[in-house]
Amino acid sequence: MIKENLKTVHENISKACKRAGRNESEVTLISVSKTKPVEMLQEAYDYGERCFGENKVQELCKKYEVLPKDIAWHMIGHLQTNKVKQVVGKADYIHSVDSLHLAQAINKESEKKNLVTKILLEVNVAEEETKFGLHLADVKPLIQQMKDLHNICIKGLMTIAPYTEDPETNRQYFRDLHNLYVDISNENIDNVDMSVLSMGMTGDYEVAIEEGATMVRVGTGIFGARNYNKSE
Ligand SMILES: *Cc1c(COP(=O)(O)O)cnc(C)c1O
């Protein structure tokens, strides 16, 4: 089942790239494996997937220990500063940075471990009250405040678009984030290397690709619905 799903998702990515006149190699699929058992991740790995997304530090660390070391782990969930220590050095990317305080904590821990952590700034483009993330207007001023943090590298922007039955309703949010991404890229700021636009989930990744996404985060479309009651 997982392999068939992956085949379908890759076909859809390919078609969306064609429609947008983009090269398929510009888009990385992140298999969002939160709540799913390691056997399922292994199956996706065997199919060829190497990027996995988790939203809880503890779960990411557990899976990191038992699965192959050539996996790139993506921390996509809200991150508390007291958990930064555990995730720095394990996550290839942290997608969910939305404050100076958090960026400073990641920078400090990265300095201690003598590495540079790749981060994305999470933007709440639709300004949904229930979601984390910066407002569009706050992104550039925050980047200015982060420019002396040399043990993080700001690689791009991430958004979680509203849940919708009709992905077209999210197109404008993706477009707005892409515009900001291009705008920041043109400014050549220290420790900013804009190359990642993380947007699009199971319901809307094709539209996100048409609007410039370079990373799509697909969970349900690969692993099936999540059951939060049962501990898997
Ligand atoms: C769970 C999650 C996803 C995947 O959602 P699906 O709708 O299952 O594809 C993507 N991004 C983030 C940040 C998530 O928490």
The ligand as an SDF file (V2000), in Angstrom:
LIG
                    3D

 15 15  0  0  0  0  0  0  0  0999 V2000
    1.1490   16.3670    9.7400 C   0  0  0  0  0  0  0  0  0  0  0  0
    1.8360   17.4120    8.9580 C   0  0  0  0  0  0  0  0  0  0  0  0
    1.9510   17.3310    7.5590 C   0  0  0  0  0  0  0  0  0  0  0  0
    1.3320   16.2150    6.7370 C   0  0  0  0  0  0  0  0  0  0  0  0
   -0.0570   16.3510    6.6760 O   0  0  0  0  0  0  0  0  0  0  0  0
   -0.9440   15.4290    5.7100 P   0  0  0  0  0  0  0  0  0  0  0  0
   -2.1850   16.2130    5.5090 O   0  0  0  0  0  0  0  0  0  0  0  0
   -1.1620   14.1430    6.4270 O   0  0  0  0  0  0  0  0  0  0  0  0
   -0.1880   15.2430    4.4410 O   0  0  0  0  0  0  0  0  0  0  0  0
    2.6670   18.3220    6.9130 C   0  0  0  0  0  0  0  0  0  0  0  0
    3.2300   19.3480    7.5850 N   0  0  0  0  0  0  0  0  0  0  0  0
    3.1420   19.4650    8.9130 C   0  0  0  0  0  0  0  0  0  0  0  0
    3.8050   20.6000    9.5820 C   0  0  0  0  0  0  0  0  0  0  0  0
    2.4400   18.5060    9.6450 C   0  0  0  0  0  0  0  0  0  0  0  0
    2.3670   18.6460   10.9780 O   0  0  0  0  0  0  0  0  0  0  0  0
  1  2  1  0
  2  3  1  0
  2 14  2  0
  3  4  1  0
  3 10  2  0
  4  5  1  0
  5  6  1  0
  6  7  2  0
  6  8  1  0
  6  9  1  0
 10 11  1  0
 11 12  2  0
 12 13  1  0
 12 14  1  0
 14 15  1  0
M  END
$$$$
